Amino acid sequence: MTRGKLKLYIGSAPGVGKTYKMLADARTLTLEGKDVVIGLIETHGRKETAEMVGQLEQVPLLEVVYKDKTFPEVNVDAIIARRPDIVLIDELAHTNAPGSVRKKRYQDVAALLEAGINVYSAVNIQHFESLLFKVKEVTGVEVRERIPDPFLGEADEILLVDVTPQTLRERLEQGKIYKKEKIEQSLNSFFSLQNLASLRELSLRQVADEVDDQVYQSRLLIEKDPASLQERILVCIQLNDNARKLIYRGFRMASRLKADLYVLTILPTVENQLNAKQKEVLAMVRESGSLFGAEVLIRIQGERSIAQAITAAAKHHRITQIVLGQSARTRWQEVRRGSIINEIMRHVRGIDIQIVADDMER
């Protein structure tokens, strides 16, 4: 069975018109004779979006009951049984209700693609996993519903739905995005001009990077030239709260450089003797490795120093760039025992070292 094709409508913020554009394209396709159905559309009470649904066929939603409440979710089996040419599925980053077959809506979309059905879907840029810290830094908001970045690479076509921050704020003031009681608060928080401009820049960069990557991969298929694939990035983490930030930074570097990614953690003791917090972070590291296509390297410190363990891994995997967090050692400890970074630099040649600021209080 031929895999279905995925078209993503990406925006910088709610209200840019992703769903409206997706519906407009769907209506055009039906006039051209394509069999298009709605798997799930969220109008959020927006009149123009609701009107654009028009006469498009809607596959009945799946009702999932949890704690005596009913939640409507995408009915994957019904869509597969219906077998349309194209199905529209909104809010790609949505987390399904407990008890659903799959945890996330993007996983529902993946199942439909595997079944040979073409999917059009919409999502805002802040929902991509590796942008978690960047979006929080820009807006002060930690986005809870996220999609692994490699899923963006699954898209056969990406359409950036873009409007200026000023236009978006005008839409908000006119009540076209949220209800009246949310307008003032939104204008002064998430929808500030600075936030919207920063999110717009993020979306433009992300989509541009993805398009560059697709062009690059196409060229490799034609030229079979692996020379540019020799960049290898090693992210070195401790089992603390800064680990996730370092992994995300490493992934974004690897994505831009088309590099192989390795994540190294050096355990202070055998795994079953780690404390609860360390075990939790280690589980996150393994999950992130799977999420981002990274190879996770787990070592026990033993008699070697941390710097020696990092150096050994870098040489073995022919690493070209190392990503480290700020040293946890105090100035006095560095005087007595030496700097980890300096020790690494003494033993490797031709490797760039990136130091990422530590968010944790000291």
N, C-alpha and C positions, 0 to 999 in steps of 0.2 A: 504494500500500500504506500502510495506517495504521501509524504508528509505535507500537511497543510502549510500555507504561508501566513506569516504574521505581519500586520501593519500596525504600527504604534503611533498614536497621536500624543505628542508630548508638549506640556506647557510649563510655564514657570510658576503658576499659582492658580488657585480656583478662579473661575470666571473668565479665563482668556478665550474660551470658546471651543475647547477640545471636543466635547460631546456634541455640540451643535454642528461642528464641521464634519464629524464622523457620520452623523445622521444625514446631513446634506449630501455627502458622498454616497451614502447608501441609497438614498432616494434616486439619485442620478443613475446608479448602477441598475436599479430595478427597471428604470425606463429603457435601459439597454438590454433587458432580458435576463439579468442575473437574478438568481434565487437568493435573496437576502432576508435574514430573520434577525430579530432582537433576542439575545440571550438574557441580557440584563442592562437596563439603562437607568441611571440616576438623574432625574431632572432637578432635584433639590428645590422644587417649587418654582423653577424659572419658566415663565410663560412661553418665551420664545423657543426654549428647548422642548417643552412639552408639545408645542404645536408642530415642531419639526418631526416628531415621531410619526404623525399622520396615520396613514393606513399600513405602515410596515407591520408585518406579522410578528407577534411576540410569542415565543415558546413559553409555556407555563413554567413559573418558577418552582423550585424545589422548596418545600416547607420543612424546616428543621426545627424540632421542638427541643428546647433546653430550659429547664427550671420553669416549666409551665408557660413559657413564652414561645411564640412561633417566629422564626426568622426566615425571610425569603432569600434563597441562594440560587446560584446558577445551576440549572438542571442539566448536567453534563450528559447523562444517559439519554434524556429526551432529545437533546440537540443531535447527538450521534444517530439516534433512531430516525430523526427527521432528515438528516443529511443535506443541509442547504449548501449552496456554493460559498456563502459567507455568513458568519454570525458576528453580531456586535456585542461586545462585553465591556461594560464601563467599570471604572474604579478598580483598576488592575491590582493595586496594592492592598485591597481589602482582605481582612482576616475572616475566614468563614466561622460560622457559629460552631461551638463545641458539638461533636457528634457527626460533623460532616465527614465525607469520605476523605477529603483532602483539607489540609489546614489553611492554605492560602488560595486566593482566586487565581493568581498567576499559575498555580499548579493545575487548576481546572483548565486554564487556557492551554497549558502544555499537553494535557490529556486530549483535548480536542484537536490540537495540531498533529499529535501522534495518530489520531484516528482519521487523518486526511482532510480535516475541515479547515478552511481558511478563516482566520480570526482578525477582526479589527478591534483594537482596544485603546483605552485612553488612560493616561497617568500623568501626574505632576512630577517635576524633576526632583523635588525634595524627598521623594519616596525611595530613591535608590540608596542601597545600603552604604556604599562607601562615602556618601555625602553626609552621613549622619552628623559628624562633628562640624563640618563646614556650615551646614544649615543651622545648627545650634549656635555656632559662633556669630552668624549673620543675623538671625532672627530671635535668638533666645529660646526657641522652641525645639524640644527633642521629639522628632517625628517617630511615632511608635509603629506605624504600619510601613514596612519596608520590603523592597524587592532586591534580590541579589543582582548585582551589576551584570554578570554574564548573561542574564536573561535578555538584556538590551541587545546583546550580540546575536540573539536568536531571531531578531526582527529582520524580515526581508525588505521592509520599507519603513522609514521613519519620517514622520511629518511633524515639524515644529510649528505649533500654533502660537503665534506671537503677537502681542500688542504692547504698546508702550506703558510704562507705569502710570503715566498721567491718564491714559484712556481707561486703564483698569480701575483706577480710583474713581473716575467719573461713573463707570458702570456700577461701582459699589454705592456711590452717593445716590444714584437713581433707583436703587433697590433691585438691580438686576442680578445681584449675586447672593446677598443674604437678606433676611427679613429686617424690618426697620429697627428692631431692638438691638441688633448686632452691628449695625452700620458704624456708629460712632466709635465703639470699642475697636473694631477692626481697622478703621482708618488710622487710629493712634497706636496700633500694635503691629500685627502681621502685615497690614497693607500700607505701612509707611512707605514713602517714596524711596528711602534708602534700602529698605528690605526688598522691595519689588525690583529695584534696579540690580541689586546683588543677585537675586534669584534668576532674573532674566539673563545676566551674564553667565551664571552657572549653567543654565539650560542651553544657551548658545554654545558654550565650550563643550559640554557633554555630548551634544548631538554632533558637533564638528569633529570631535575626537572619534566618535563611533563611525562616522562616514569615512574619515581617514583610515580607520582600521579596516573597514570593508574593502576600500580601494586597495589597501596594502595586501590583504589576503588574496584578493583577486589577482593582483600582480604576481604573487608567489605561485599561484596555481598555474599561471601562464609561463612564468620564467623559471619556476622551480629553483629559485635562488634563496638559499637559507642563510646567506651571509649576515643579514640584518637581525637574525634571531639569536645572536650570540650574547646579548645583554642578559645578565642573570642577577636578580636582586635577592639579597638575604636580609630578612627582618629579624632582629634579635630582641626577644622580649623577656621580661620577668613576669612572674605570675602575680600581677597587681592590676590596679584599675587603669593603668595607662596602656595595657596590652592591646586592647581593641583599637585605640587610636593609632598605634604604630602599625598594626596590620592593615588598617584602612589606608594609611598613608602609603605603605608599601604597594598595596594593590593599585592605587591610582598611578603611582610611578610606573609600575609594571605595565599597566594598560597603555600609558602614553608612549612608552619606549618599546612596546611589543616584546616585553621581556618575560623570561621564566621567573616565577616567584617561589621563594623558599621562606619558611617561617621556622626559626630556631628558638627553642626554649631549653634552658639548662636547669634541670631540677636540682634542688639542694639535697634531696634524698630520694629514695625509691618512691614510686607513685603511691603505693598504698599507705605511706606514712605522711603524706601531705595533709595539711589542715583543710577544713571545709572550703575556705575561700580560695585556696590554691587549686583545689580540685575543680571548683566551679570555673575558674579562669582557664584551666587546662581543657575542660570540656568545650569552652567557647573557642579556644584556639583550634581544636580539631574540627569543630563545626565550621569555622571560618575558612579553614583550609579547603574543606569540601565545597563551600560556598563560592570561593574565589579561584578554585582550580590551582591552589598552591600545594607544594609538598611540605608537610609538617615534619620537622626534625626534632626529636625529643632525646635529649642526652642527660645523663646524670653526671654531676660535676666531678666527683671522685677526687683524685689527687691533682688533676690538672686545674689550672686557674680558669676563670671564665674567659679571659682573653685568649688563652691557648685553645679552649674548646671552640670558640668562634673562628679563630684562625684556621683550625683543622677543617671545620665545615666549609669555610670559604675556599680553601685550596682544593678540597675534594670535589666540590661542585662547580669549580671554576667561576666563582662569583665575581661580578664586575662592580657591584655597588652594595654597600652594607648600610642598613638603616638601624640606628640605635636611639634609645631614649637617653635623656640626661642621666649622668651617673648618679647613683644613689649614695656614693661615697661623699663624705664631707671633705673639706679642704685638708684637714689634718690627716684623714685616712689616706688621701691621695699622696700626701707628702711621705707617709710611712710605708704605704704599700704600692704606690704608683697608680697612674691613671690607666684605666682599662683601654681607653681610646689610644693613648700613646703606645701602650704595649702592643695593640693590634697593628698599629702603623709601623712598628719596628719589624714586624714579622711578615708583612704582606707588601707587595708592590703592584702598582697599577689598579688598585681598587679605590673607588671613591667612597667616602664615609659621610653619611647624612645624619645629623643630630636633630632629633625632634623634641621640642619643648615638652616638659612634663607638666600636666595639668594638676597633679596632686600637690597639696600643701605640704611644705617641709617643716 
